[in-house]
Amino acid sequence: MQERTQVPDWNTTRTSQRLELIRQMKRLLFTLLLLSVSGCALIAPQQLSTPEEGSLVIQYDVTALEFPPLRDVALPEVEEVELPNGLKLFITEDHSLPRVSISARIGAGALWEPADKVGLAGITGTVMRSGGTTSLSPDELNLALENVGASIETSIGDDSGFAFMSTLTEHIDTVLPLFADVLMNPAFDAGQVELAKTRVKSGISRRNDNPQGIATRELFKLVFGADSPYARDTEYWTIDAISRDDLDAFHQQYFHPNNTSLAVWGDFDATEMANKIRVAFGEWERANGFERPEAPPVDTSRESTLHFVQKDDVTQSTVLIGHPGEIQRNDPDYFPVIVMNEILGGGFSSRLFQTVRTDLGLAYAVWGNYSADYETPGVFYAGTFTKSESTTDAVRAMQDVIGSMRTTAPSEEELFQAKEAYLNSFIFNFDTKQEVLNRQMTYGYYGYPADFVQQIKAGVEAVTAEDVQRVAQRYLYPDEAHILVLGNAADFSEPISSLGEVAEIDITIPLQQPGVEHAPTASNVEGVLLLNRVIEALGSRRAFAEVKAVRYEAETQAVMGGQAIELQTEAVFDFPDRIYVKQRTRAGAFEIIVNGSEGVMRSAGGAQAAPAALVSQIRDQIYMDLAYLLSRADDLVVAAQDGKDGLDILQIGVSDLDGPLFLYIDPESSRPVKLQMTLAGMEGPQEMLVFYDDYRQTGALLLPYATRQVTNGEEGGSSVSSLVQINPEFDDALFELGN
């Protein structure tokens, strides 16, 4: 990863590279947008048009301009102090504003969280701040900071934790103790833990919304392995497995003064500030024998694969090519790799941009980068966005350009432009005291020399064309790389199978952990007997087997935003997968029709296709209907469980659901009292409870006419049926999806 495009130093490993890849995509698109809006163009110098008479025109040749050599980077003086408990300080005074800021770096990260609790580090970092301290509740901490206009933030990335505080100089004696309290004594309020977990789950539910995010995520799984700490993702079950005690244990394991550094800058006297910090953190005891764990090893083996992600709702393809890197930043080859990156994909004059976009017109944005981390090898990746029709052409063009780096040494002009582009932007890494201090703290964290920034500048200046071709031949392997294409195959002018054997990636978000049985693998005798009791109490196995459709008319009360809304509902379920629901309110009528895997929503304003996730959710909800559930008795896998609250429990496994159902049954009447199931909702998993009441005879069956629904612990509404018909007559046109 190049210095001038690196992500914040406290989060520098694989997740950061994913974010950096996405940021790089967005930066290119934004820059191109600015150019198009402003009317600018990247063109060669040309003859100016003849000026109108009387106008003054000054002509000059910009290529003849000469510039003085860049000055050495002048870094501000940084005082380094280590306190008796091992806490390291990097301090510099800055009297330009009456503020004091402190940035902390802690040797803790997601790389070391348990594989079955992925997300623990991130949630710990969040709730350290939001969950208050052992002496201040969350609200009390928030109020204390608001009263003085100060801020405290915390987070934990892949290989390090981060904390930040900022306050007016006059309030430092109030805010610094709060900052120390957050780092040393977080309370991890249980309510805030659950809130943080809910927000992470919400993010999981939306992770397939962004094509760039999908492609980057899946590429890193291919490069490092899906189970690697550098590529694994949070899942619903890993978040569910995390408890408040886990957060507390993670904090106690890694948060020690001899595993923490502070960068301090602002309007103060350095000696005085060091004393204030010594007092604030004086009770934080050194952890004897503690050593920051080493980063997990990286598998740098390469292979050639072609993977595809089908996404129906895109009009352009995202193409990524990548393989593991082999160098760290302290490798002498890091400097020529920086220059190679500029020539390959660093900007508008790069080979990828000039060939794929300018010459061939195959893409709006294209990029390439060979990254390197401080302690582990980085990753090579190149990518582009291209219209669907030109997908395969874009892949071939990118492979050719990457290959040309190995076979064709850069020209003197390419070498000059690449080095100038990098060095001219290099200074912007050091234009604030915060950047300088954080970088010095980073170098100390990873054991790099304090003058490493000067080494980078000198190293880049010394790179030759031969160096660039040498490292390209040593580290770039376009024929041993993973190719990942995300797009809509129906719009491709040439199938990507023409590039080789294709493996399609399923990006469906699972509700349950794959390979872990959540439903019974086989029915047990007690379960079968309990199911038979329920069926006989409500009718007979033959009567339920003859149910092919059900029609309902009901008065429904839906709870939305805490408000109860009265609805008149008509519903027809034609088993197994045709559903019609019409609801009337004072504002008008609304219909939703599901036919197989497709659906449509209609209202007075028109009709539109129902999202696939909504269709799937509605189809799963049909299992809440007892007539449908018990009509499939022969297909159910059932097991009796220990009773609870005086009710018998029947666990039911269904082949087309991700998880089991739980039917709670009154042991005296053998009637179901409630059903519990988990659905893949639009905003994450939904724990559904349906309560059954007011059983009435309906033909040969006894069915509940009153139901109440609870979703994720909140009331969802209730329904009282005025009419229930078994196998009603209806027109097939009811389920037509046309507008």
Secondary structure, 3 states (H helix, E strand, C coil): CCHHHCCCCCCCCHHHHHHHHHHHHHHHHHHHHHHHHHCCCCCCCCCCCCCCCCCCCCCCCHHHCCCCCCCCCCCCCCEEEECCCCCEEEEEECCCCCEEEEEEEECCCHHHCCHHHCCHHHHHHHHHHHCCECCCCHHHHHHHHHHHCCEEEEEECCCCEEEEEEEEHHHHHHHHHHHHHHHHCECCCHHHHHHHHHHHHHHHHCCCCCHHHHHHHHHHHHHHCCCCCCCCCCCHHHHHCCCHHHHHHHHHHHCCHHHEEEEEEECCCHHHHHHHHHHHCCCCCCCCCCCCCCCCCCCCCCCCEEEEEECCCCCEEEEEEEEECCCECCCCCHHHHHHHHHHHHCCCCCHHHHHHHHHCCCCCEEEEEEEEECCCEEEEEEEEEEEHHHHHHHHHHHHHHHHHHHHCCCCHHHHHHHHHHHHHHHHHHHCCHHHHHHHHHHHHHHCCCCCHHHHHHHHHHCCCHHHHHHHHHHHCCHHHCEEEEEECHHHCCCCHHHHCCCEECCCCCCCCCCCCCCCCCCCCHHHHHHHHHHHHHHCCHHHHHCCCEEEEEEEEEEEECCEEEEEEEEEEEECCCEEEEEEEECCEEEEEEEECCEEEEEECCEEEECCHHHHHHHHHHHHHCHHHHHHCHHHCEEEEEEEECCEEEEEEECCCCCCCEEEEECCCCCCEEEEEEEEEECCEEEEEEEEEEEEEEECCEEEEEEEEEEECCEEEEEEEEEEEEECCCCCHHHHCCCC
